[in-house]
Amino acid sequence: MKTKNTDKHRSEVMLHLMYIREMVDANHKHLEKVNGRLNKAENNITKIVAIGSTVLSLLTIAITAMGVFK
């Protein structure tokens, strides 16, 4: 048989669970935004590294060619 305290406790627990669910959903939405920004930043870093590697390779070839054809 249910008592008044049991019903009160159950409603309080449900209220807290609903609050926790709202906070978890808010955190999930925020993490999706952060992950999107992080992916964009990682892609930009990859582009910068690729450009730097290309420039370094071209400079190395140019310096080597200057030494060979001297």
C-alpha positions in Angstrom: 0.0 0.0 0.0 1.4 3.4 -1.0 1.8 6.0 1.7 1.7 9.8 1.3 5.5 10.0 1.9 6.2 7.4 -0.9 4.2 9.5 -3.4 5.8 12.7 -2.3 9.3 11.1 -2.6 8.4 9.7 -6.0 7.3 13.1 -7.3 10.4 14.8 -5.9 12.7 12.1 -7.6 10.8 12.6 -10.9 11.2 16.4 -10.7 15.0 16.0 -10.1 15.3 13.5 -13.0 13.5 15.9 -15.3 15.9 18.6 -14.3 18.9 16.4 -14.8 17.6 15.4 -18.3 17.2 19.0 -19.3 20.8 19.7 -18.2 22.1 16.7 -20.1 20.3 17.7 -23.2 21.7 21.3 -22.9 25.2 19.9 -22.5 24.7 17.6 -25.5 23.7 20.6 -27.7 26.7 22.6 -26.5 29.1 19.7 -27.2 27.7 19.4 -30.7 28.6 23.1 -31.3 32.0 22.7 -29.8 32.7 19.6 -31.9 31.7 21.4 -35.0 34.1 24.3 -34.2 36.9 21.8 -33.3 36.5 20.0 -36.6 36.7 23.3 -38.5 39.8 24.3 -36.5 41.5 20.9 -37.2 40.8 21.2 -40.9 42.3 24.7 -40.9 45.4 23.4 -39.1 45.8 20.6 -41.7 45.6 23.1 -44.5 48.3 25.3 -42.9 50.6 22.3 -42.4 50.1 21.2 -46.0 50.9 24.7 -47.3 54.0 24.9 -45.1 55.2 21.5 -46.2 54.8 22.5 -49.9 56.6 25.7 -49.4 59.4 24.0 -47.5 59.7 21.4 -50.3 59.8 24.0 -53.0 62.5 25.9 -51.1 64.5 22.8 -50.6 64.3 22.0 -54.3 65.3 25.6 -55.2 68.3 25.6 -52.9 69.4 22.1 -54.2 69.0 23.2 -57.8 71.2 26.3 -57.1 73.9 24.1 -55.7 73.7 21.6 -58.6 73.7 24.2 -61.5 76.4 26.4 -60.0 
